């Protein structure tokens, strides 16, 4: 679908495989302690050792291209590197951090590529991830060319959970994208290991208060630390499954 050629499609992850491996305690897939996939609709929880994949979204060449161009660098930025403190947030517990060696264009397009893969997926888990056809066409061009994008079209900023009572849970958490609303603006949320919660806005309305933190070429990559996992939507979505997950883990 990315290259628009009649190529054979292969089994591809929507989120790269390193996301799932990072969720295991030792950083590698453990079939004796498999990951549990929980529904955002709160109606099921099932084992999913290598996460969610789809054989209807990418050919081998496009899968390799996305892996080399976006997935591997993003792993280096978000999983292997540790951000440094930039400044405190006045009157708040959290602060602003900086990923000094990260390429903001690649990092932004990595997030956009996850949204594009999720939209294309036929998996039930991604049925709610929908975008306009014009937006999908724009995303394809951006991903194919690793293009810089205007904030009026796509805006992305990164947050990270503060250390709280559920530090381990916040570091070992991921899920399918979902929508939240900030100051009247809709954002797609993508959760990644290491406590990252990434916001993506699609459309022309800019949230002026967040503009200094949006990913853009030739600017630093800033990370906001402003929320604890125990106060988040993520815990609220996970909570109904906790007892079931305990039972599955003990099997």
Order of alpha helices (4+ residues) and beta strands (2+ residues): beta-alpha-beta-beta-beta-alpha-alpha-beta-beta-alpha-alpha-beta-alpha-beta-beta-beta-beta-alpha-alpha
